[in-house]
Amino acid sequence: MTDLNQPEALLQGVLSCPRCHNDVLEAVSDGSHTNFLCHRCWTCWHVELAYMAPVPVSTCPGCPYKCECQRRRTVASDVGGVDQ
């Protein structure tokens, strides 16, 4: 798991989460792509050509946060209808 105290793993003020507007995102890898994880809403984003697209949790086999994302997204959808 990535150490959240490592400044090179976090982007602050560069991108913001389209879902919750958090401006601190962590660069993570799914094994082949770099994505950006929001620890507030637990949505992962892929950035390409200035467009941010949500990444389905099921497509992240190499990410160390996959189990935590699945758990938190399931809890959020049970409570507030957040899509997975």
N, C-alpha and C positions, 0 to 999 in steps of 0.2 A: 504494500500500500504506500502511496506517496505521502511523504512527510509534509503536512500542511505548513510547517514552519520554513520550508524552502521557498524563498522568494521567486525563484525561477519557475516554479510550478503554478503560480497564481498570476492571473492578469487582473489588475485593478484599474478601472476607469477606461480600459481600452475597448471592451465589448460589454454589453449588458444583456442579461437574460430577457428575451422577448416575453416570457411567461410571467415572471415576477419582478423584473426590472433590477435585480441584484447586479451590481457592477463588479463583483469579485467572482471570477470563473477560474476553474482549475483546468489546465491542459492535461488531458488523459489520452491514452492510446487504447484502441480496441484490438490491437495487434497489427493493423495495417494503416489506419488513419489516425490523425490527431483530432480529437473532439474536445469540447469545452463543457465541463460539468458545473452546474449551479448547485451548490450545497444547500441553498435555501429551499428550492422546490424539487430538487433531485431530477432535473431534466438535463439531458446531455444534448449538446448542439454540435452540428458539423457546419463549418464555415467554408464556403467556396464561392468565388466570384462575387464577394460582398453580400452573399445571401446566407442566412442562418436557418438551417432545417433541423427539427428535432430528430434525435436518433432513437429508434425503438430499442428498448433494453435487450430484446432478444437477439439483436445483431452485434452484440459486444462480447464475443467469447474470450478475448484476451484482457479485458478491463478488470482491474482489481476491485472496482466498486460494483460490479454487476449484481451480486447478491444483495447488497445494501440498497441499490437502486430499485431492484424488483420489490423488495420488502417495503420501502418507503412509498413507492408509486402505488402499490396495492393498498396500503393504509390510506393514502391520500384519496384514491378513487372511491374507497369505501365511505370516506367522510365527506368529500366535497365534489365528487364526480370528475376528478382529473383523469384524462385519457392516458392510456399506457402505451 
